[in-house]
Amino acid sequence: MRALSQLKLCFLAGTLEHGGAERQLFYILQALCRTGAAPRLLSLDRGEFWEERIKALGVRVTWAGDQPSRLKRLLRVLKELRQDPPDVVQSQHFYANAYAGLAARLLRAGGIGALRSNGHSEVSESGRLGGWLNLHCPRMLAANSQLAIQYAVAHGVPARQLYFLPNVVDTDWFRPATHPSNGTVTLIAVGRLVKEKRLDRFLAILARLTTGFHLNVRGLIVGPGCQDEDLRPELENQARQLGLSQDIVQFRGGVPDTRSVYREAAVCVLTSDYEGTPNVLLEAMACGLPVVASNVGGVPGIVQDGQTGFLLEPDNLEGFTAALAGLVKNAALRTEMGRRARSYVAENHSLHRLPAFLEELYGQALPKALAGGFTIDDLRLRSLPANGRVNCKS
């Protein structure tokens, strides 16, 4: 009988930038290290936010993106894997699925791809051929929303090859704090400054609350732009045109530890056109914040309308404004919804639940020749320590 700690696991990341998929990768690697496993990571990019944090776990990180050609990148990935053949190759980004899937097939290893967001957006962004390859090359896909699973099934992926791996959040790290009582209610929007997040809507709503409802509110926009897209100058210009001074709206950029900004806020707002299972909502809810969010992707799976927040159609600005006005005016409602939000996340999306999810995922993904030697007891992962400080080398 082989324990999980004896499995050779190699992950493939398209990037290690400051994003939700990368945070979930960190959580997975951290959990595996806690079992005594020694996962490896191949990255198609280098020098980004999560790289040093992952290395601090003791995980070996190798840059495999030195070639611009997709074929040469695949050959580089294969070269690295052949030096120390893994039992499982797992991609953390949809656009890297084909590399992981093809490499796993050639090496007769278990292959796991990632399917985030709603499925459709990722496939569309990869192009017709790339979308098909990334969707069908891995023998198994780990999706973070039921909507993505439904999309994959509708496009020919057998249900047995799909696994729901929900996002998790460290509820020991993200905790409620006492909000300042200076009379101003702070609304926070967290996300990359890119088109699909529709932060222009957040600014329009903020303007309606301050000028139309004459409420004492301010907004925080937290997040960096991307290398290919950064809407900050455009959003700052929109704020000026709407008469939103720096006292009313602040752009904080990328923040290494988002707990500090959640502690300033009273309500979390998400105005995206599409999402998977947003990390920012889980973090905000773990911090005891009610949520007003677009009813898209996996959002309705984590936000209970009328209980932990409110769900609106993305372009319903009047609905967003009314829901937020009600929360701004009613501190008791904010507190109660925030309490329910914290309880929901602790019960359903806590980091401490990740071990059970990984048990099932690897049990299903392993080739039969390897999986036959495992039992649930062999795969049992120990819970993570409260401080989250785990080193693979220890």
LINQUIJO-V519146 format. One line per field, one symbol per residue. ss: DSSP state (2 for helix, 1 for strand, 0 for the rest). phi: phi as a letter, one per 40 degrees, with the letter a starting at -180 (. if undefined). burial: 1 if it has 24 or more other C-alpha atoms within 12 Angstrom, else 0. A space follows every 10 residues. Layout:
BEGIN
ss=???
phi=???
burial=???
END
This chain:
BEGIN
ss=0002220011 1110000002 2222222222 2222000001 1110000022 2222220001 1110000002 2222222222 2220000111 1002222222 2222222001 1111100002 2222200222 2222220001 1110022222 2222000022 2111000010 0000000000 0000111111 0000222022 2222222222 2200001111 1100000000 0222222222 2000000011 1110000022 2222001111 0000000022 2222220001 1111000022 2000100011 1100002222 2222222220 2222222222 2222222201 2222222222 2222200222 2000022220 0000000000 0000
phi=.bcdccccbb bbbcabccac cccccdcccc cccccgcbcb bbbcbagbdc dccccccgcc bbcbbcbccc cccccccccc cccadccbbb cbbdcbdcdc cccccccfbc bbbbbbfbgc ccccccgccc cccccbccca bbbbaccccc ccccbgcddc cbbcbccbac ccccbcbccc bcgcbcbbbb iccbdccfcc cdcccdcccc cccfccbbbb bbiccbccaa cddccccccc ccgcccccbb bcgcbdbcdc cccccbabbb bccaacbcdc cccccccgbc bbaccbfcdc cbbcdgbbib bbcdcccccd cccccccccb cccdcccccc cdcccccbbc dccddcccdc dcccccddcc cccbbdcccd cccccccgcb bccc
burial=0011101111 1111111111 1111111111 1111111111 1111100111 1011101111 1111100000 0011011101 1000111111 1111111111 1111111111 1111111111 1110000000 1111111111 1111111111 1100001000 1111111111 1011111010 0001111111 1111011111 1111111111 0000111111 1111100000 1100110010 0101000111 1111000111 1111111111 1111111111 1111111111 1111111111 1111011111 1111101011 1111111110 1011111111 1111110111 1111111111 1111111001 1001010011 1101000111 1100
END
